[in-house]
Structures are given as structure tokens and as C-alpha cells.
């Protein structure tokens, strides 16, 4: 049995996560993760072949921060806006007290500066969410990408 | 109008001016598929390590032709066009798998692992009626074979098995040596990455041969002081100048000198440091000191070593306006778990989200977009000078000479060489 308060908080976390990406608050977005977090983006074809190969892998909050600093200061990418849609969250008790295993679907539409929109990515999130005090955070977020022939490039986090 | 008439001008015979119409013409694209990808070249196909057991197969693309390769009963590797000899359906629809044979779902025609037709349902008809003619022989109908060469675990294929020069001659000494270096231990696939780029496939081949852009476009390198043009490095080509091997050795330049050079060029250098950059460090694993090498083989491949991140890249044209870049990330069978993990961490540097590679997708697309209506104009390719390409080695990272070699060989195959054009 999962308390409805926790269910609400976890849903808020899922929603805030994508809202902060779509509104370009990436420095604050990092705070949705624990210090010892793992964030990985993995092509579905690798998952199905039991291959560990990733597209992005950050194994703590510092590495996640480096990704964002690089995005801001170093990388060049297609100028665009992102719009994340998430649905069907499935919240289960995870291993350990106040630990939750959460699955949810996502799609990301990307719009260029001429206002033309394309479906950029479809897949699902596979999360381990833990509580730091009263606040749920991602200890692990694995993004399994169905659209693994990634259009153009992947700069902004999924 | 023939292609040669369309390309009635090369502004210069050293290929230092490339007409934009070469990237934006359907007839040219059609001819490229026939004369280049299905012509007398060796295309990179895959890795031996992907298909260790009898019946293991993978599907891929050579140019825009679908191809399947598999391990046969006698341990050899066979490849054929993935098109049924009957009505032309795709025979093998999966990306990978293991099977005793390949059966087309449409009418269940069945092929063995060498591509021979071994089964035709109701060949003699039903109750003496229907079926194939008496003069139909299964041996006349097989999957169209490609010639395959396995070079140190790296698989190359050619549609022109009789005409193509031997693979080692095609590669030339530098590239043969380098691929043998990468294949000196049994490989282990870590995973695949794909990047679908909306641009002509030749822009990417140029990108691979353009050393000049390396630290200008990919600012991660200079922002975090990882690689700079002031380091030891350069280019090696085959005698025909169709392939290129860019190489660099980190730690061979002086911080002050680099800072001055980049300041004079008004390009930022070394302004930030990573909070947790441990995974970026290079763990030496070769007798030479080369920490970065981009080994490009005409017309569809690149063998990359970015520190300890090893990958093959296969260019899969989809149309004149699109191609998929298919990356196979690998390590070695004798890597321990820590080294495999280190390589997987360094996969952060490469691929569609690569900190040192994502920009190429955008670079190709912005060139493709801006040149589409500018066919009568041309690009400028003369970093490192124009004129004949002398020798096969250059000790500078500030060049794009190998691009001119690409165009020279491309023109030879396409029958559009400049009058008196360099080779």
C-alpha cells in the first residue's frame, strides 16, 4: 500500500522534472536527483540485446552538472524548444523503505525557431525514487528510447 | 543529360572548390548508389564478434541496399542482398538473431546460410496442378551474394567481388596497420548508437576528413582543455588519397603556447574544468601514444578511437537528403569489468549525444539546408593549401587536404574527374 500523499509527491516529481526541462531551468532540474544518482539514456535495441551500451551515462550529480555546464558553455546543437508529454505512471514499492519503482511513458516534441514541430523521441522512464527527508528524488532514472535512431542529435536531456 | 554534362565544371583541378549541386541532385544520388556503394569499393559491413555462432545473423545497409550477413555452418561469413529472389520481399526483417535458414514470409521461399534457395513450397503444385514449370531450377535463384573479407575481425563487403582490388591494397598501409591495431585482440560489442541526420551523406565524409573543425566546432575539447590544435597530430592517407586517418597525442603541447594561439584566433580555450572528469582520462592501451584517431575509409566508414572509446561508424544513405550514422561501440573480450565500464562511460563523448561529436549532426544539417538552392556556387577547401596532394602524411591538425582526396576518388568512380585533375 502506497500512501496517497507519497503518490501525489511522486507524480509532482515526474511532472516537475519535465516542466523544468521544457522551461530551460536545467540548473535547478539537477536538484531532482540524489547526490549518488544514476542518469542514463539507453537505446531500446541495446536493452533488448542485453548490451550495456548507453547514449548518456552520469553516475553522480557532479557528472550530471558537467553535462549541463557543457550544454550551456561548450556544445553546439540545433536551436529548438522541447515539449515533454508523460503518461501512464505506474508506481510500485521498491526495494527498501520509502523507495519506489516507477515506470512512465514519455514523448518529446521538438519545435524549431520557425515554429515547425516534429516528434523527436518516444520511450519510457524506469525510475528508482527515494526520499530525502520529506522530498522524493531520483536515485536512478533510466530513459529507454524507442526512437533510438536519434534525429539530428541529443543535447537537451530527455 | 548525363551526370558528366551536369557537372561540366570543377572550378579547380585540385578539388579545392566543390560545387554544391553535387549534394542536391537525384540523378547524382542514383549514380552514387550504383558506381560507388555497389561499385569497385570495400564497404564496411560489421564486426565478426557480432556473429560468433553458426546461424548468427545481422541485417545492415550497404549504401541504401539492405544486406544480411551471417555465420555459415563451416564457420565462414556470408553476406547477401536482403531481397527474396522470388518477388523481391525483404527476407530477414529482424536486426539480429540466430536461425538455421532464412525464410521469406511472403511465399515461404527458404534460403540456407550461404544464400542458396533450398525450399519452394508446392514447387510441383497440388494434386498435379499448378506449381513451378519443369524448367524452374532452384539453383538458378539465390540471394544475391556479396564478397566478404574479414580483416582482423572487421568485415568488409563488395558488390564487385571480381573487379575490386584486394582489401589490403584498397586500405593502403596506414589504414591497414591502424585497423589491425584496433583488431589486435578479440572484440566485444558494448552497444549500438544511431543518429539520423537530415543531410547528404557526402557532407559527413567531408567532416571526417576535415581536421580543421575538430577543436573549433567541438568546443568541449577546448572549453575543458582536452584537445587542441597545438598538440602533436596530423593526417595519414592511402596513396590514392581516398581515405584519411586523423590522429592526435594529448599532452604534447604547452598550456601557455596553446592559450596564446587560441587567443590570437579569438577562440576560447580551457576556461572551465569538469567537476568529475575522471571518466574522460585516457588509459594508455597501445604501444604508440595516440589518444585520438579518426580512421575513415571510403565510402561508408570510420574507425574511431577517442581515448578509450572505440567505435565503428557506418554511413547509411537513405536518400540524397538523409543518412543514418550507425555506431558500434566495442571493447575487447579480455577487458575486465572496470575497463568495459570505463569504455561505456566514455561513450558519453561520442554518438548522437556525444560531448565531442553531437555537433556534427548540426553542422551537416546547416550546410545541407543553406546549399540546397545554391547549386551553382561552391565551397572552399584549401586549409593546408591547394595544388597536388604530396605524399600521404601531414603533421598538422590545421588542414582539410583529405577532403580533396575524397573528391578526387569520388570523381574517378563517378566519371566526372576534372580535366587534368589531381589524384
Interface residues (C-beta under 8 A of the other chain):
Chain A: X41 X42 X43 X45 X46 X49 X51 X52 X53 X54 X55 X56 X57 X58 X59 X60 X62 X63 X65 X66 X67 X69 X70 X73 X74 X75 X76 X77 X78 X148 X149 X150 X151 X152 X153 X154 X155
Chain B: X95 X96 X189 X190 X191 X192 X193 X194 X195 X196 X197 X198 X217 X219 X220 X223 X224 X271 X272 X274 X275 X276 X277 X279 X324 X329 X340 X344 X345 X347 X348 X351 X352 X353 X355 X358 X359 X361 X362 X363 X365
